[in-house]
Amino acid sequence: MATGSRSGDKNQLKLYSYWISSCSHRVRIALNLKGLNYEYRAVDLRKDEQFSPEFSKLNPVGTVPVLVDGDFVVADSLAIIMYLEEKYPQHPLLPRDLQKGGINYQVANIVSSSIQPHQIPLYLRVRLPKYTEKVGPNESLAWAKCNIEKGFTAIEKLLKDHSGRYATGDEVFLADLFLAPQIHAATNRFHVDMTQFPLLSRLNEAYNETPAFRDTTPEKQPDAPARAS
């Protein structure tokens, strides 16, 4: 596993991440927004490093991201983000308004359960040749795009009466942490036509203008291939 340090503090947080992982991307945004230094530890999913004995001790499920805070280890992007929210109150990621908070949770859930998991077939096609025999590359790409567009359509309707500069107003909250990486993946990896999603396109412009988002994109990570820069 490669390591990229963002600070000389030996007691800093450690984030096990993969450059193109949208789940890891969410956590990087949360860390940036809260102004937290962390050590970036790259886990190369192409080389199956997530199944290594070393990593399995941290997360037996074999997925990124994983956050290490001293002697405490927490995996799963939402669990990590909520842990950071509780421990580091600066720049709250949840609004005080109960209903607005509910909208944030809904958006996060749509992205994490109804969209992102359906991108996995493309990874399986690369890692498991037998999968290609059942589902060709065109079919798997179409499947991913179909589910991204279906989820984006629902989110557009959900945020219609709640959005401002960002998803649920003029401040960055949880929904934005899940939307920004998914929109980035949709446009750069899955070639989704975003003109059909004007609200999300507008939000994406705001994300691209916000340093905490801009500095966490996959192509800017230390383990990103040179061609992604």
C-alpha atoms as one frame of an Amber mdcrd trajectory, in Angstrom:
protein
   0.000   0.000   0.000   1.312   3.414  -0.931   1.368   6.229   1.599   1.006
   9.934   1.002   1.305  12.169   4.042  -0.446  15.516   4.226   1.178  16.457
   7.516   4.172  15.538   9.640   1.995  14.816  12.689   2.440  11.158  13.645
  -0.845  11.228  15.565  -2.920  12.422  12.649  -5.839  10.539  11.170  -5.099
   7.880   8.583  -7.403   7.362   5.617  -7.176   4.157   3.610  -8.462   5.182
   0.225  -8.474   4.407  -3.493  -8.219   7.327  -5.862 -11.276   6.556  -8.001
 -13.513   5.242  -5.212 -16.521   7.529  -4.846 -17.007   6.228  -1.289 -13.480
   7.345  -0.395 -14.098  10.619  -2.211 -16.985  11.441   0.161 -14.770  11.061
   3.195 -11.984  13.170   1.693 -14.476  16.009   1.276 -15.630  15.683   4.902
 -12.032  15.775   6.159 -11.291  18.844   4.035 -14.413  20.690   5.132 -13.542
  20.113   8.780  -9.961  21.190   8.213  -8.488  17.917   9.433  -4.992  16.782
   8.476  -4.736  13.135   7.559  -2.313  10.618   6.176  -3.421   9.175   2.843
  -2.832   5.433   2.581  -3.580   4.106  -0.874  -5.186   0.695  -1.296  -4.905
  -0.515  -4.892  -8.134  -2.359  -5.656  -6.758  -3.469  -9.020  -4.108  -5.481
  -7.193  -6.588  -6.838  -4.627  -4.760  -5.080  -1.783  -8.121  -4.767  -0.008
  -7.943  -8.526   0.596  -4.429  -8.521   2.024  -3.912  -9.779   5.601  -2.789
  -6.291   6.635  -5.919  -4.592   5.360  -8.267  -7.378   6.483  -7.291  -6.615
  10.071  -8.683  -3.135   9.569 -11.763  -4.081   7.560 -12.655  -7.768   7.127
 -15.255  -6.768   4.522 -12.426  -5.707   2.232 -13.697  -2.302   1.128 -12.474
   1.277   1.249 -12.559   3.753   2.843 -11.252   2.991   6.308 -10.372   5.665
   8.866  -7.891   5.076  11.684  -8.032   7.546  14.562  -5.453   6.503  17.113
  -6.480   3.052  18.295  -9.957   3.313  16.787 -10.834   1.989  13.338 -14.053
   2.738  11.467 -15.033   1.599   7.966 -17.845   2.551   5.549 -18.132   6.099
   4.240 -21.328   7.073   6.082 -20.091   5.614   9.372 -16.815   7.507   8.981
 -18.547  10.773   8.132 -20.912  10.502  11.099 -17.980   9.666  13.383 -16.146
  12.764  12.166 -19.313  14.801  12.637 -19.643  13.731  16.275 -15.964  14.108
  17.195 -15.104  17.212  15.197 -18.026  19.682  15.387 -16.407  22.365  13.235
 -18.287  22.902   9.966 -21.399  20.817  10.802 -22.403  18.407   8.042 -26.007
  18.152   9.182 -28.399  21.110   9.384 -30.195  21.886  12.631 -33.519  21.910
  10.810 -35.008  18.427  11.232 -36.786  18.335   7.871 -33.747  19.611   5.986
 -31.724  16.940   7.735 -34.189  14.337   6.514 -33.666  15.482   2.922 -29.912
  15.142   3.371 -30.274  11.592   4.616 -32.567  10.724   1.705 -30.114  11.993
  -0.893 -27.211  10.179   0.774 -29.231   6.967   0.831 -30.267   7.207  -2.833
 -26.649   7.646  -3.885 -25.206   4.957  -1.616 -27.870   2.287  -2.066 -29.644
   2.942  -5.384 -26.844   4.314  -7.582 -23.286   3.518  -6.500 -23.673  -0.275
  -6.042 -24.772  -0.621  -9.679 -21.409   0.717 -10.862 -19.698  -2.371  -9.479
 -20.375  -4.620 -12.536 -17.758  -2.658 -14.477 -15.219  -3.513 -11.793 -16.295
  -7.144 -11.820 -15.861  -7.242 -15.586 -12.237  -6.185 -15.190 -11.404  -8.468
 -12.273 -13.510 -11.518 -13.111 -13.269 -12.683 -16.752 -16.186 -15.113 -16.327
 -18.458 -12.140 -15.685 -17.779 -10.820 -19.175 -19.083 -14.062 -20.631 -22.479
 -13.368 -19.082 -22.594  -9.596 -19.355 -20.627  -7.814 -22.066 -18.933  -4.455
 -21.521 -21.635  -2.533 -23.355 -24.374  -4.104 -21.273 -22.616  -3.401 -17.977
 -21.993   0.236 -18.939 -25.629   0.609 -19.978 -26.733  -0.914 -16.664 -24.620
   1.554 -14.683 -25.824   4.545 -16.701 -29.447   3.459 -16.389 -29.252   3.343
 -12.609 -27.319   6.601 -12.355 -29.928   8.371 -14.478 -32.784   6.795 -12.540
 -31.278   7.947  -9.249 -30.455  11.418 -10.561 -34.031  11.833 -11.783 -35.316
  11.062  -8.289 -32.832  13.428  -6.650 -33.734  16.264  -9.029 -37.367  15.939
  -7.963 -36.456  15.624  -4.286 -34.281  18.754  -4.247 -36.527  20.900  -6.432
 -37.913  22.919  -3.517 -34.910  22.677  -1.211 -31.763  23.540  -3.126 -29.826
  26.790  -3.020 -26.208  27.187  -4.004 -25.825  23.664  -2.669 -28.176  20.704
  -2.366 -30.278  21.883   0.589 -29.493  25.569   0.802 -26.498  27.856   0.733
 -24.344  25.731   3.021 -22.592  22.443   2.344 -24.173  19.484   4.089 -24.207
  15.681   3.946 -26.117  15.458   0.668 -23.389  17.404  -1.119 -20.698  15.011
   0.110 -22.529  12.152  -1.593 -23.616  14.038  -4.697 -20.289  15.573  -5.741
 -18.388  12.261  -6.133 -21.340  10.617  -7.856 -21.706  13.435 -10.364 -17.961
  13.348 -10.991 -18.145   9.611 -11.668 -21.221  10.013 -13.861 -19.553  12.568
 -16.109 -15.975  11.258 -16.176 -16.387   7.483 -16.017 -19.878   6.700 -17.255
 -20.415   9.549 -19.761 -23.880  10.452 -18.518 -25.473  13.350 -20.393 -25.902
  15.855 -17.563 -27.949  18.302 -19.651 -30.988  16.270 -18.614 -30.252  17.153
 -14.979 -30.071  20.962 -14.797 -30.284  21.183 -11.004 -27.475  18.688 -10.453
 -25.413  20.373 -13.169 -25.788  23.682 -11.337 -24.731  22.071  -8.065 -21.725
  20.538  -9.793 -20.598  23.986 -10.890 -20.717  25.098  -7.251 -18.720  22.066
  -6.167 -16.083  22.770  -8.784 -15.740  26.309  -7.430 -15.365  25.180  -3.802
 -11.777  24.314  -2.726 -12.820  21.599  -0.249 -14.433  19.745  -3.160 -11.993
  20.694  -5.880  -8.956  19.394  -3.978 -10.469  15.960  -3.339 -11.226  14.846
  -6.897  -9.839  11.441  -7.943  -7.297  12.779 -10.417  -5.616  14.848  -7.660
  -4.975  11.908  -5.329  -1.432  10.586  -4.818  -2.306   7.138  -6.176  -4.018
   8.425  -9.328  -2.397   7.225 -12.575  -0.432   9.869 -14.447  -2.986   9.791
 -17.257  -5.711  10.914 -14.801  -3.882  14.113 -13.896
